[in-house]
Amino acid sequence: MALFDDEELQPRTARPKPKDLEPLSIEALRDYVRELEAEIARVRAAIEAKESHRSGAESLFRKP
């Protein structure tokens, strides 16, 4: 039993390898695009949340 997921062991700068699109049908490609768009929306929401938290923290430490 592994203690860590493989993803946790990868450096933060590691990027996933691009998916081989050649064997996919047109409908599978469209599904893949929808999955990617959903992931992009999730990442953008995470960025907005972190920016909001950072703004709140920065406002605590600003000099009046």
PDBQT receptor file of N, H, CA, C and O in Angstrom, charges set to zero:
ATOM      1  N   MET A   1       0.852  -1.186   0.000  1.00  0.00    +0.000 N 
ATOM      2  CA  MET A   1       0.000   0.000   0.000  1.00  0.00    +0.000 C 
ATOM      3  C   MET A   1       0.891   1.241   0.000  1.00  0.00    +0.000 C 
ATOM      4  O   MET A   1       1.775   1.377   0.846  1.00  0.00    +0.000 OA
ATOM      5  N   ALA A   2       0.657   2.133  -0.940  1.00  0.00    +0.000 N 
ATOM      6  H   ALA A   2      -0.061   2.022  -1.627  1.00  0.00    +0.000 HD
ATOM      7  CA  ALA A   2       1.450   3.353  -1.051  1.00  0.00    +0.000 C 
ATOM      8  C   ALA A   2       0.994   4.385  -0.033  1.00  0.00    +0.000 C 
ATOM      9  O   ALA A   2      -0.194   4.520   0.261  1.00  0.00    +0.000 OA
ATOM     10  N   LEU A   3       1.960   5.099   0.487  1.00  0.00    +0.000 N 
ATOM     11  H   LEU A   3       2.924   4.990   0.248  1.00  0.00    +0.000 HD
ATOM     12  CA  LEU A   3       1.639   6.154   1.439  1.00  0.00    +0.000 C 
ATOM     13  C   LEU A   3       1.212   7.441   0.754  1.00  0.00    +0.000 C 
ATOM     14  O   LEU A   3       0.475   8.245   1.325  1.00  0.00    +0.000 OA
ATOM     15  N   PHE A   4       1.684   7.632  -0.482  1.00  0.00    +0.000 N 
ATOM     16  H   PHE A   4       2.283   6.979  -0.945  1.00  0.00    +0.000 HD
ATOM     17  CA  PHE A   4       1.409   8.864  -1.199  1.00  0.00    +0.000 C 
ATOM     18  C   PHE A   4       0.876   8.543  -2.591  1.00  0.00    +0.000 C 
ATOM     19  O   PHE A   4       1.210   7.514  -3.178  1.00  0.00    +0.000 OA
ATOM     20  N   ASP A   5       0.047   9.437  -3.102  1.00  0.00    +0.000 N 
ATOM     21  H   ASP A   5      -0.224  10.273  -2.625  1.00  0.00    +0.000 HD
ATOM     22  CA  ASP A   5      -0.357   9.345  -4.504  1.00  0.00    +0.000 C 
ATOM     23  C   ASP A   5       0.813   9.778  -5.363  1.00  0.00    +0.000 C 
ATOM     24  O   ASP A   5       1.640  10.583  -4.935  1.00  0.00    +0.000 OA
ATOM     25  N   ASP A   6       0.885   9.248  -6.569  1.00  0.00    +0.000 N 
ATOM     26  H   ASP A   6       0.213   8.594  -6.916  1.00  0.00    +0.000 HD
ATOM     27  CA  ASP A   6       1.965   9.635  -7.472  1.00  0.00    +0.000 C 
ATOM     28  C   ASP A   6       1.957  11.134  -7.745  1.00  0.00    +0.000 C 
ATOM     29  O   ASP A   6       3.018  11.739  -7.891  1.00  0.00    +0.000 OA
ATOM     30  N   GLU A   7       0.773  11.740  -7.816  1.00  0.00    +0.000 N 
ATOM     31  H   GLU A   7      -0.090  11.248  -7.697  1.00  0.00    +0.000 HD
ATOM     32  CA  GLU A   7       0.678  13.174  -8.097  1.00  0.00    +0.000 C 
ATOM     33  C   GLU A   7       1.355  13.999  -7.009  1.00  0.00    +0.000 C 
ATOM     34  O   GLU A   7       1.941  15.044  -7.294  1.00  0.00    +0.000 OA
ATOM     35  N   GLU A   8       1.280  13.540  -5.774  1.00  0.00    +0.000 N 
ATOM     36  H   GLU A   8       0.804  12.691  -5.542  1.00  0.00    +0.000 HD
ATOM     37  CA  GLU A   8       1.885  14.290  -4.680  1.00  0.00    +0.000 C 
ATOM     38  C   GLU A   8       3.404  14.283  -4.767  1.00  0.00    +0.000 C 
ATOM     39  O   GLU A   8       4.054  15.178  -4.228  1.00  0.00    +0.000 OA
ATOM     40  N   LEU A   9       3.976  13.296  -5.432  1.00  0.00    +0.000 N 
ATOM     41  H   LEU A   9       3.447  12.569  -5.870  1.00  0.00    +0.000 HD
ATOM     42  CA  LEU A   9       5.416  13.176  -5.522  1.00  0.00    +0.000 C 
ATOM     43  C   LEU A   9       6.002  13.988  -6.671  1.00  0.00    +0.000 C 
ATOM     44  O   LEU A   9       7.215  14.190  -6.733  1.00  0.00    +0.000 OA
ATOM     45  N   GLN A  10       5.153  14.453  -7.575  1.00  0.00    +0.000 N 
ATOM     46  H   GLN A  10       4.168  14.289  -7.524  1.00  0.00    +0.000 HD
ATOM     47  CA  GLN A  10       5.635  15.231  -8.705  1.00  0.00    +0.000 C 
ATOM     48  C   GLN A  10       5.918  16.663  -8.268  1.00  0.00    +0.000 C 
ATOM     49  O   GLN A  10       5.189  17.231  -7.455  1.00  0.00    +0.000 OA
ATOM     50  N   PRO A  11       6.981  17.238  -8.814  1.00  0.00    +0.000 N 
ATOM     51  CA  PRO A  11       7.230  18.649  -8.509  1.00  0.00    +0.000 C 
ATOM     52  C   PRO A  11       6.086  19.511  -9.026  1.00  0.00    +0.000 C 
ATOM     53  O   PRO A  11       5.418  19.151  -9.995  1.00  0.00    +0.000 OA
ATOM     54  N   ARG A  12       5.866  20.628  -8.388  1.00  0.00    +0.000 N 
ATOM     55  H   ARG A  12       6.408  20.920  -7.600  1.00  0.00    +0.000 HD
ATOM     56  CA  ARG A  12       4.757  21.512  -8.782  1.00  0.00    +0.000 C 
ATOM     57  C   ARG A  12       4.890  22.015 -10.211  1.00  0.00    +0.000 C 
ATOM     58  O   ARG A  12       3.888  22.369 -10.832  1.00  0.00    +0.000 OA
ATOM     59  N   THR A  13       6.088  22.053 -10.738  1.00  0.00    +0.000 N 
ATOM     60  H   THR A  13       6.903  21.765 -10.233  1.00  0.00    +0.000 HD
ATOM     61  CA  THR A  13       6.287  22.560 -12.097  1.00  0.00    +0.000 C 
ATOM     62  C   THR A  13       6.003  21.499 -13.153  1.00  0.00    +0.000 C 
ATOM     63  O   THR A  13       5.964  21.812 -14.343  1.00  0.00    +0.000 OA
ATOM     64  N   ALA A  14       5.804  20.251 -12.740  1.00  0.00    +0.000 N 
ATOM     65  H   ALA A  14       5.835  19.997 -11.773  1.00  0.00    +0.000 HD
ATOM     66  CA  ALA A  14       5.542  19.179 -13.703  1.00  0.00    +0.000 C 
ATOM     67  C   ALA A  14       4.174  19.391 -14.357  1.00  0.00    +0.000 C 
ATOM     68  O   ALA A  14       3.195  19.708 -13.682  1.00  0.00    +0.000 OA
ATOM     69  N   ARG A  15       4.122  19.217 -15.637  1.00  0.00    +0.000 N 
ATOM     70  H   ARG A  15       4.917  18.959 -16.186  1.00  0.00    +0.000 HD
ATOM     71  CA  ARG A  15       2.882  19.352 -16.392  1.00  0.00    +0.000 C 
ATOM     72  C   ARG A  15       2.482  17.983 -16.907  1.00  0.00    +0.000 C 
ATOM     73  O   ARG A  15       3.342  17.191 -17.293  1.00  0.00    +0.000 OA
ATOM     74  N   PRO A  16       1.190  17.693 -16.918  1.00  0.00    +0.000 N 
ATOM     75  CA  PRO A  16       0.774  16.405 -17.486  1.00  0.00    +0.000 C 
ATOM     76  C   PRO A  16       1.092  16.344 -18.968  1.00  0.00    +0.000 C 
ATOM     77  O   PRO A  16       1.090  17.361 -19.662  1.00  0.00    +0.000 OA
ATOM     78  N   LYS A  17       1.363  15.152 -19.436  1.00  0.00    +0.000 N 
ATOM     79  H   LYS A  17       1.364  14.326 -18.873  1.00  0.00    +0.000 HD
ATOM     80  CA  LYS A  17       1.630  14.980 -20.865  1.00  0.00    +0.000 C 
ATOM     81  C   LYS A  17       0.339  15.209 -21.633  1.00  0.00    +0.000 C 
ATOM     82  O   LYS A  17      -0.734  14.816 -21.174  1.00  0.00    +0.000 OA
ATOM     83  N   PRO A  18       0.431  15.844 -22.801  1.00  0.00    +0.000 N 
ATOM     84  CA  PRO A  18      -0.772  16.044 -23.616  1.00  0.00    +0.000 C 
ATOM     85  C   PRO A  18      -1.386  14.703 -24.008  1.00  0.00    +0.000 C 
ATOM     86  O   PRO A  18      -0.682  13.735 -24.293  1.00  0.00    +0.000 OA
ATOM     87  N   LYS A  19      -2.709  14.676 -24.013  1.00  0.00    +0.000 N 
ATOM     88  H   LYS A  19      -3.281  15.463 -23.782  1.00  0.00    +0.000 HD
ATOM     89  CA  LYS A  19      -3.447  13.470 -24.373  1.00  0.00    +0.000 C 
ATOM     90  C   LYS A  19      -3.323  13.230 -25.875  1.00  0.00    +0.000 C 
ATOM     91  O   LYS A  19      -3.357  14.172 -26.667  1.00  0.00    +0.000 OA
ATOM     92  N   ASP A  20      -3.180  11.968 -26.259  1.00  0.00    +0.000 N 
ATOM     93  H   ASP A  20      -3.153  11.202 -25.616  1.00  0.00    +0.000 HD
ATOM     94  CA  ASP A  20      -3.155  11.612 -27.678  1.00  0.00    +0.000 C 
ATOM     95  C   ASP A  20      -4.572  11.745 -28.223  1.00  0.00    +0.000 C 
ATOM     96  O   ASP A  20      -5.459  10.984 -27.837  1.00  0.00    +0.000 OA
ATOM     97  N   LEU A  21      -4.788  12.698 -29.108  1.00  0.00    +0.000 N 
ATOM     98  H   LEU A  21      -4.068  13.316 -29.421  1.00  0.00    +0.000 HD
ATOM     99  CA  LEU A  21      -6.122  12.983 -29.630  1.00  0.00    +0.000 C 
ATOM    100  C   LEU A  21      -6.469  12.160 -30.868  1.00  0.00    +0.000 C 
ATOM    101  O   LEU A  21      -7.637  12.054 -31.240  1.00  0.00    +0.000 OA
ATOM    102  N   GLU A  22      -5.474  11.589 -31.494  1.00  0.00    +0.000 N 
ATOM    103  H   GLU A  22      -4.524  11.674 -31.192  1.00  0.00    +0.000 HD
ATOM    104  CA  GLU A  22      -5.681  10.881 -32.759  1.00  0.00    +0.000 C 
ATOM    105  C   GLU A  22      -6.719   9.763 -32.674  1.00  0.00    +0.000 C 
ATOM    106  O   GLU A  22      -7.558   9.667 -33.569  1.00  0.00    +0.000 OA
ATOM    107  N   PRO A  23      -6.708   8.923 -31.657  1.00  0.00    +0.000 N 
ATOM    108  CA  PRO A  23      -7.680   7.810 -31.657  1.00  0.00    +0.000 C 
ATOM    109  C   PRO A  23      -9.093   8.206 -31.232  1.00  0.00    +0.000 C 
ATOM    110  O   PRO A  23     -10.001   7.377 -31.291  1.00  0.00    +0.000 OA
ATOM    111  N   LEU A  24      -9.295   9.435 -30.812  1.00  0.00    +0.000 N 
ATOM    112  H   LEU A  24      -8.557  10.108 -30.764  1.00  0.00    +0.000 HD
ATOM    113  CA  LEU A  24     -10.601   9.846 -30.300  1.00  0.00    +0.000 C 
ATOM    114  C   LEU A  24     -11.557  10.231 -31.427  1.00  0.00    +0.000 C 
ATOM    115  O   LEU A  24     -11.162  10.837 -32.423  1.00  0.00    +0.000 OA
ATOM    116  N   SER A  25     -12.800   9.868 -31.244  1.00  0.00    +0.000 N 
ATOM    117  H   SER A  25     -13.121   9.375 -30.435  1.00  0.00    +0.000 HD
ATOM    118  CA  SER A  25     -13.835  10.264 -32.202  1.00  0.00    +0.000 C 
ATOM    119  C   SER A  25     -14.169  11.739 -32.008  1.00  0.00    +0.000 C 
ATOM    120  O   SER A  25     -13.727  12.362 -31.042  1.00  0.00    +0.000 OA
ATOM    121  N   ILE A  26     -14.940  12.285 -32.918  1.00  0.00    +0.000 N 
ATOM    122  H   ILE A  26     -15.298  11.780 -33.703  1.00  0.00    +0.000 HD
ATOM    123  CA  ILE A  26     -15.349  13.685 -32.817  1.00  0.00    +0.000 C 
ATOM    124  C   ILE A  26     -16.141  13.905 -31.528  1.00  0.00    +0.000 C 
ATOM    125  O   ILE A  26     -15.928  14.895 -30.828  1.00  0.00    +0.000 OA
ATOM    126  N   GLU A  27     -17.050  12.989 -31.216  1.00  0.00    +0.000 N 
ATOM    127  H   GLU A  27     -17.224  12.185 -31.784  1.00  0.00    +0.000 HD
ATOM    128  CA  GLU A  27     -17.852  13.135 -29.998  1.00  0.00    +0.000 C 
ATOM    129  C   GLU A  27     -16.978  13.012 -28.749  1.00  0.00    +0.000 C 
ATOM    130  O   GLU A  27     -17.187  13.730 -27.770  1.00  0.00    +0.000 OA
ATOM    131  N   ALA A  28     -16.016  12.119 -28.781  1.00  0.00    +0.000 N 
ATOM    132  H   ALA A  28     -15.846  11.536 -29.576  1.00  0.00    +0.000 HD
ATOM    133  CA  ALA A  28     -15.096  11.980 -27.643  1.00  0.00    +0.000 C 
ATOM    134  C   ALA A  28     -14.256  13.253 -27.482  1.00  0.00    +0.000 C 
ATOM    135  O   ALA A  28     -13.973  13.681 -26.363  1.00  0.00    +0.000 OA
ATOM    136  N   LEU A  29     -13.868  13.845 -28.596  1.00  0.00    +0.000 N 
ATOM    137  H   LEU A  29     -14.098  13.498 -29.505  1.00  0.00    +0.000 HD
ATOM    138  CA  LEU A  29     -13.118  15.107 -28.542  1.00  0.00    +0.000 C 
ATOM    139  C   LEU A  29     -13.977  16.213 -27.942  1.00  0.00    +0.000 C 
ATOM    140  O   LEU A  29     -13.496  17.014 -27.141  1.00  0.00    +0.000 OA
ATOM    141  N   ARG A  30     -15.240  16.255 -28.330  1.00  0.00    +0.000 N 
ATOM    142  H   ARG A  30     -15.631  15.605 -28.981  1.00  0.00    +0.000 HD
ATOM    143  CA  ARG A  30     -16.145  17.265 -27.762  1.00  0.00    +0.000 C 
ATOM    144  C   ARG A  30     -16.325  17.052 -26.258  1.00  0.00    +0.000 C 
ATOM    145  O   ARG A  30     -16.346  18.012 -25.488  1.00  0.00    +0.000 OA
ATOM    146  N   ASP A  31     -16.453  15.794 -25.849  1.00  0.00    +0.000 N 
ATOM    147  H   ASP A  31     -16.436  15.014 -26.475  1.00  0.00    +0.000 HD
ATOM    148  CA  ASP A  31     -16.547  15.488 -24.414  1.00  0.00    +0.000 C 
ATOM    149  C   ASP A  31     -15.292  15.932 -23.686  1.00  0.00    +0.000 C 
ATOM    150  O   ASP A  31     -15.358  16.491 -22.592  1.00  0.00    +0.000 OA
ATOM    151  N   TYR A  32     -14.156  15.677 -24.300  1.00  0.00    +0.000 N 
ATOM    152  H   TYR A  32     -14.102  15.223 -25.189  1.00  0.00    +0.000 HD
ATOM    153  CA  TYR A  32     -12.878  16.065 -23.701  1.00  0.00    +0.000 C 
ATOM    154  C   TYR A  32     -12.783  17.582 -23.545  1.00  0.00    +0.000 C 
ATOM    155  O   TYR A  32     -12.304  18.074 -22.523  1.00  0.00    +0.000 OA
ATOM    156  N   VAL A  33     -13.235  18.315 -24.549  1.00  0.00    +0.000 N 
ATOM    157  H   VAL A  33     -13.624  17.915 -25.378  1.00  0.00    +0.000 HD
ATOM    158  CA  VAL A  33     -13.243  19.778 -24.469  1.00  0.00    +0.000 C 
ATOM    159  C   VAL A  33     -14.129  20.236 -23.307  1.00  0.00    +0.000 C 
ATOM    160  O   VAL A  33     -13.755  21.143 -22.562  1.00  0.00    +0.000 OA
ATOM    161  N   ARG A  34     -15.298  19.615 -23.151  1.00  0.00    +0.000 N 
ATOM    162  H   ARG A  34     -15.602  18.879 -23.756  1.00  0.00    +0.000 HD
ATOM    163  CA  ARG A  34     -16.186  19.970 -22.036  1.00  0.00    +0.000 C 
ATOM    164  C   ARG A  34     -15.517  19.694 -20.692  1.00  0.00    +0.000 C 
ATOM    165  O   ARG A  34     -15.637  20.489 -19.760  1.00  0.00    +0.000 OA
ATOM    166  N   GLU A  35     -14.819  18.580 -20.596  1.00  0.00    +0.000 N 
ATOM    167  H   GLU A  35     -14.721  17.935 -21.354  1.00  0.00    +0.000 HD
ATOM    168  CA  GLU A  35     -14.098  18.255 -19.353  1.00  0.00    +0.000 C 
ATOM    169  C   GLU A  35     -13.027  19.302 -19.069  1.00  0.00    +0.000 C 
ATOM    170  O   GLU A  35     -12.877  19.756 -17.935  1.00  0.00    +0.000 OA
ATOM    171  N   LEU A  36     -12.290  19.679 -20.098  1.00  0.00    +0.000 N 
ATOM    172  H   LEU A  36     -12.411  19.310 -21.020  1.00  0.00    +0.000 HD
ATOM    173  CA  LEU A  36     -11.238  20.686 -19.923  1.00  0.00    +0.000 C 
ATOM    174  C   LEU A  36     -11.828  22.037 -19.536  1.00  0.00    +0.000 C 
ATOM    175  O   LEU A  36     -11.281  22.727 -18.675  1.00  0.00    +0.000 OA
ATOM    176  N   GLU A  37     -12.923  22.415 -20.154  1.00  0.00    +0.000 N 
ATOM    177  H   GLU A  37     -13.367  21.855 -20.853  1.00  0.00    +0.000 HD
ATOM    178  CA  GLU A  37     -13.571  23.687 -19.814  1.00  0.00    +0.000 C 
ATOM    179  C   GLU A  37     -14.063  23.684 -18.375  1.00  0.00    +0.000 C 
ATOM    180  O   GLU A  37     -13.970  24.699 -17.684  1.00  0.00    +0.000 OA
ATOM    181  N   ALA A  38     -14.584  22.554 -17.919  1.00  0.00    +0.000 N 
ATOM    182  H   ALA A  38     -14.659  21.729 -18.481  1.00  0.00    +0.000 HD
ATOM    183  CA  ALA A  38     -15.014  22.447 -16.521  1.00  0.00    +0.000 C 
ATOM    184  C   ALA A  38     -13.820  22.568 -15.582  1.00  0.00    +0.000 C 
ATOM    185  O   ALA A  38     -13.916  23.198 -14.528  1.00  0.00    +0.000 OA
ATOM    186  N   GLU A  39     -12.705  21.971 -15.959  1.00  0.00    +0.000 N 
ATOM    187  H   GLU A  39     -12.627  21.459 -16.814  1.00  0.00    +0.000 HD
ATOM    188  CA  GLU A  39     -11.497  22.058 -15.127  1.00  0.00    +0.000 C 
ATOM    189  C   GLU A  39     -10.966  23.490 -15.108  1.00  0.00    +0.000 C 
ATOM    190  O   GLU A  39     -10.525  23.972 -14.065  1.00  0.00    +0.000 OA
ATOM    191  N   ILE A  40     -11.004  24.162 -16.236  1.00  0.00    +0.000 N 
ATOM    192  H   ILE A  40     -11.363  23.771 -17.083  1.00  0.00    +0.000 HD
ATOM    193  CA  ILE A  40     -10.572  25.557 -16.298  1.00  0.00    +0.000 C 
ATOM    194  C   ILE A  40     -11.445  26.418 -15.386  1.00  0.00    +0.000 C 
ATOM    195  O   ILE A  40     -10.930  27.272 -14.665  1.00  0.00    +0.000 OA
ATOM    196  N   ALA A  41     -12.751  26.203 -15.410  1.00  0.00    +0.000 N 
ATOM    197  H   ALA A  41     -13.170  25.509 -15.996  1.00  0.00    +0.000 HD
ATOM    198  CA  ALA A  41     -13.659  26.951 -14.538  1.00  0.00    +0.000 C 
ATOM    199  C   ALA A  41     -13.339  26.687 -13.073  1.00  0.00    +0.000 C 
ATOM    200  O   ALA A  41     -13.371  27.609 -12.258  1.00  0.00    +0.000 OA
ATOM    201  N   ARG A  42     -13.030  25.437 -12.729  1.00  0.00    +0.000 N 
ATOM    202  H   ARG A  42     -13.004  24.689 -13.392  1.00  0.00    +0.000 HD
ATOM    203  CA  ARG A  42     -12.688  25.084 -11.353  1.00  0.00    +0.000 C 
ATOM    204  C   ARG A  42     -11.398  25.776 -10.910  1.00  0.00    +0.000 C 
ATOM    205  O   ARG A  42     -11.301  26.263  -9.783  1.00  0.00    +0.000 OA
ATOM    206  N   VAL A  43     -10.419  25.814 -11.798  1.00  0.00    +0.000 N 
ATOM    207  H   VAL A  43     -10.497  25.418 -12.713  1.00  0.00    +0.000 HD
ATOM    208  CA  VAL A  43      -9.140  26.461 -11.485  1.00  0.00    +0.000 C 
ATOM    209  C   VAL A  43      -9.333  27.965 -11.335  1.00  0.00    +0.000 C 
ATOM    210  O   VAL A  43      -8.770  28.574 -10.425  1.00  0.00    +0.000 OA
ATOM    211  N   ARG A  44     -10.125  28.567 -12.221  1.00  0.00    +0.000 N 
ATOM    212  H   ARG A  44     -10.582  28.072 -12.960  1.00  0.00    +0.000 HD
ATOM    213  CA  ARG A  44     -10.380  30.004 -12.116  1.00  0.00    +0.000 C 
ATOM    214  C   ARG A  44     -11.086  30.349 -10.799  1.00  0.00    +0.000 C 
ATOM    215  O   ARG A  44     -10.784  31.371 -10.184  1.00  0.00    +0.000 OA
ATOM    216  N   ALA A  45     -12.016  29.505 -10.372  1.00  0.00    +0.000 N 
ATOM    217  H   ALA A  45     -12.261  28.675 -10.872  1.00  0.00    +0.000 HD
ATOM    218  CA  ALA A  45     -12.698  29.729  -9.094  1.00  0.00    +0.000 C 
ATOM    219  C   ALA A  45     -11.705  29.630  -7.932  1.00  0.00    +0.000 C 
ATOM    220  O   ALA A  45     -11.787  30.403  -6.977  1.00  0.00    +0.000 OA
ATOM    221  N   ALA A  46     -10.779  28.692  -8.012  1.00  0.00    +0.000 N 
ATOM    222  H   ALA A  46     -10.713  28.065  -8.788  1.00  0.00    +0.000 HD
ATOM    223  CA  ALA A  46      -9.763  28.553  -6.966  1.00  0.00    +0.000 C 
ATOM    224  C   ALA A  46      -8.857  29.787  -6.930  1.00  0.00    +0.000 C 
ATOM    225  O   ALA A  46      -8.488  30.263  -5.856  1.00  0.00    +0.000 OA
ATOM    226  N   ILE A  47      -8.505  30.295  -8.101  1.00  0.00    +0.000 N 
ATOM    227  H   ILE A  47      -8.804  29.909  -8.973  1.00  0.00    +0.000 HD
ATOM    228  CA  ILE A  47      -7.671  31.504  -8.169  1.00  0.00    +0.000 C 
ATOM    229  C   ILE A  47      -8.407  32.685  -7.540  1.00  0.00    +0.000 C 
ATOM    230  O   ILE A  47      -7.830  33.433  -6.750  1.00  0.00    +0.000 OA
ATOM    231  N   GLU A  48      -9.680  32.848  -7.892  1.00  0.00    +0.000 N 
ATOM    232  H   GLU A  48     -10.149  32.240  -8.534  1.00  0.00    +0.000 HD
ATOM    233  CA  GLU A  48     -10.466  33.948  -7.332  1.00  0.00    +0.000 C 
ATOM    234  C   GLU A  48     -10.560  33.846  -5.816  1.00  0.00    +0.000 C 
ATOM    235  O   GLU A  48     -10.453  34.854  -5.118  1.00  0.00    +0.000 OA
ATOM    236  N   ALA A  49     -10.759  32.638  -5.304  1.00  0.00    +0.000 N 
ATOM    237  H   ALA A  49     -10.846  31.819  -5.871  1.00  0.00    +0.000 HD
ATOM    238  CA  ALA A  49     -10.848  32.449  -3.855  1.00  0.00    +0.000 C 
ATOM    239  C   ALA A  49      -9.525  32.802  -3.182  1.00  0.00    +0.000 C 
ATOM    240  O   ALA A  49      -9.513  33.449  -2.135  1.00  0.00    +0.000 OA
ATOM    241  N   LYS A  50      -8.417  32.383  -3.776  1.00  0.00    +0.000 N 
ATOM    242  H   LYS A  50      -8.427  31.858  -4.627  1.00  0.00    +0.000 HD
ATOM    243  CA  LYS A  50      -7.105  32.686  -3.192  1.00  0.00    +0.000 C 
ATOM    244  C   LYS A  50      -6.804  34.176  -3.261  1.00  0.00    +0.000 C 
ATOM    245  O   LYS A  50      -6.235  34.739  -2.325  1.00  0.00    +0.000 OA
ATOM    246  N   GLU A  51      -7.180  34.820  -4.363  1.00  0.00    +0.000 N 
ATOM    247  H   GLU A  51      -7.642  34.364  -5.123  1.00  0.00    +0.000 HD
ATOM    248  CA  GLU A  51      -6.975  36.264  -4.472  1.00  0.00    +0.000 C 
ATOM    249  C   GLU A  51      -7.804  37.002  -3.426  1.00  0.00    +0.000 C 
ATOM    250  O   GLU A  51      -7.343  37.979  -2.835  1.00  0.00    +0.000 OA
ATOM    251  N   SER A  52      -9.017  36.537  -3.203  1.00  0.00    +0.000 N 
ATOM    252  H   SER A  52      -9.393  35.744  -3.683  1.00  0.00    +0.000 HD
ATOM    253  CA  SER A  52      -9.882  37.152  -2.201  1.00  0.00    +0.000 C 
ATOM    254  C   SER A  52      -9.286  37.001  -0.809  1.00  0.00    +0.000 C 
ATOM    255  O   SER A  52      -9.274  37.953  -0.028  1.00  0.00    +0.000 OA
ATOM    256  N   HIS A  53      -8.795  35.814  -0.501  1.00  0.00    +0.000 N 
ATOM    257  H   HIS A  53      -8.805  35.042  -1.136  1.00  0.00    +0.000 HD
ATOM    258  CA  HIS A  53      -8.167  35.593   0.803  1.00  0.00    +0.000 C 
ATOM    259  C   HIS A  53      -6.920  36.458   0.959  1.00  0.00    +0.000 C 
ATOM    260  O   HIS A  53      -6.673  37.021   2.025  1.00  0.00    +0.000 OA
ATOM    261  N   ARG A  54      -6.143  36.557  -0.107  1.00  0.00    +0.000 N 
ATOM    262  H   ARG A  54      -6.344  36.100  -0.973  1.00  0.00    +0.000 HD
ATOM    263  CA  ARG A  54      -4.919  37.354  -0.048  1.00  0.00    +0.000 C 
ATOM    264  C   ARG A  54      -5.261  38.823   0.152  1.00  0.00    +0.000 C 
ATOM    265  O   ARG A  54      -4.610  39.503   0.946  1.00  0.00    +0.000 OA
ATOM    266  N   SER A  55      -6.268  39.321  -0.552  1.00  0.00    +0.000 N 
ATOM    267  H   SER A  55      -6.796  38.768  -1.196  1.00  0.00    +0.000 HD
ATOM    268  CA  SER A  55      -6.677  40.718  -0.397  1.00  0.00    +0.000 C 
ATOM    269  C   SER A  55      -7.115  40.994   1.033  1.00  0.00    +0.000 C 
ATOM    270  O   SER A  55      -6.787  42.032   1.607  1.00  0.00    +0.000 OA
ATOM    271  N   GLY A  56      -7.859  40.053   1.600  1.00  0.00    +0.000 N 
ATOM    272  H   GLY A  56      -8.126  39.210   1.134  1.00  0.00    +0.000 HD
ATOM    273  CA  GLY A  56      -8.294  40.214   2.984  1.00  0.00    +0.000 C 
ATOM    274  C   GLY A  56      -7.121  40.228   3.943  1.00  0.00    +0.000 C 
ATOM    275  O   GLY A  56      -7.096  41.026   4.879  1.00  0.00    +0.000 OA
ATOM    276  N   ALA A  57      -6.158  39.364   3.725  1.00  0.00    +0.000 N 
ATOM    277  H   ALA A  57      -6.178  38.715   2.964  1.00  0.00    +0.000 HD
ATOM    278  CA  ALA A  57      -4.980  39.322   4.591  1.00  0.00    +0.000 C 
ATOM    279  C   ALA A  57      -4.151  40.580   4.419  1.00  0.00    +0.000 C 
ATOM    280  O   ALA A  57      -3.658  41.135   5.401  1.00  0.00    +0.000 OA
ATOM    281  N   GLU A  58      -3.990  41.039   3.182  1.00  0.00    +0.000 N 
ATOM    282  H   GLU A  58      -4.390  40.588   2.384  1.00  0.00    +0.000 HD
ATOM    283  CA  GLU A  58      -3.196  42.246   2.939  1.00  0.00    +0.000 C 
ATOM    284  C   GLU A  58      -3.845  43.460   3.610  1.00  0.00    +0.000 C 
ATOM    285  O   GLU A  58      -3.144  44.341   4.108  1.00  0.00    +0.000 OA
ATOM    286  N   SER A  59      -5.175  43.507   3.624  1.00  0.00    +0.000 N 
ATOM    287  H   SER A  59      -5.744  42.791   3.220  1.00  0.00    +0.000 HD
ATOM    288  CA  SER A  59      -5.844  44.652   4.230  1.00  0.00    +0.000 C 
ATOM    289  C   SER A  59      -5.614  44.705   5.743  1.00  0.00    +0.000 C 
ATOM    290  O   SER A  59      -5.663  45.782   6.337  1.00  0.00    +0.000 OA
ATOM    291  N   LEU A  60      -5.369  43.575   6.356  1.00  0.00    +0.000 N 
ATOM    292  H   LEU A  60      -5.329  42.700   5.874  1.00  0.00    +0.000 HD
ATOM    293  CA  LEU A  60      -5.071  43.550   7.796  1.00  0.00    +0.000 C 
ATOM    294  C   LEU A  60      -3.721  44.157   8.112  1.00  0.00    +0.000 C 
ATOM    295  O   LEU A  60      -3.515  44.701   9.196  1.00  0.00    +0.000 OA
ATOM    296  N   PHE A  61      -2.793  44.063   7.156  1.00  0.00    +0.000 N 
ATOM    297  H   PHE A  61      -2.961  43.620   6.275  1.00  0.00    +0.000 HD
ATOM    298  CA  PHE A  61      -1.421  44.501   7.411  1.00  0.00    +0.000 C 
ATOM    299  C   PHE A  61      -1.085  45.847   6.765  1.00  0.00    +0.000 C 
ATOM    300  O   PHE A  61       0.053  46.303   6.873  1.00  0.00    +0.000 OA
ATOM    301  N   ARG A  62      -2.018  46.475   6.114  1.00  0.00    +0.000 N 
ATOM    302  H   ARG A  62      -2.943  46.104   6.026  1.00  0.00    +0.000 HD
ATOM    303  CA  ARG A  62      -1.775  47.783   5.520  1.00  0.00    +0.000 C 
ATOM    304  C   ARG A  62      -1.694  48.837   6.593  1.00  0.00    +0.000 C 
ATOM    305  O   ARG A  62      -2.425  48.805   7.583  1.00  0.00    +0.000 OA
ATOM    306  N   LYS A  63      -0.800  49.763   6.381  1.00  0.00    +0.000 N 
ATOM    307  H   LYS A  63      -0.206  49.789   5.577  1.00  0.00    +0.000 HD
ATOM    308  CA  LYS A  63      -0.661  50.876   7.326  1.00  0.00    +0.000 C 
ATOM    309  C   LYS A  63      -1.733  51.907   7.033  1.00  0.00    +0.000 C 
ATOM    310  O   LYS A  63      -1.953  52.253   5.872  1.00  0.00    +0.000 OA
ATOM    311  N   PRO A  64      -2.406  52.405   8.060  1.00  0.00    +0.000 N 
ATOM    312  CA  PRO A  64      -3.444  53.419   7.830  1.00  0.00    +0.000 C 
ATOM    313  C   PRO A  64      -2.879  54.743   7.388  1.00  0.00    +0.000 C 
ATOM    314  O   PRO A  64      -3.632  55.690   7.157  1.00  0.00    +0.000 OA
TER     315      PRO A  64
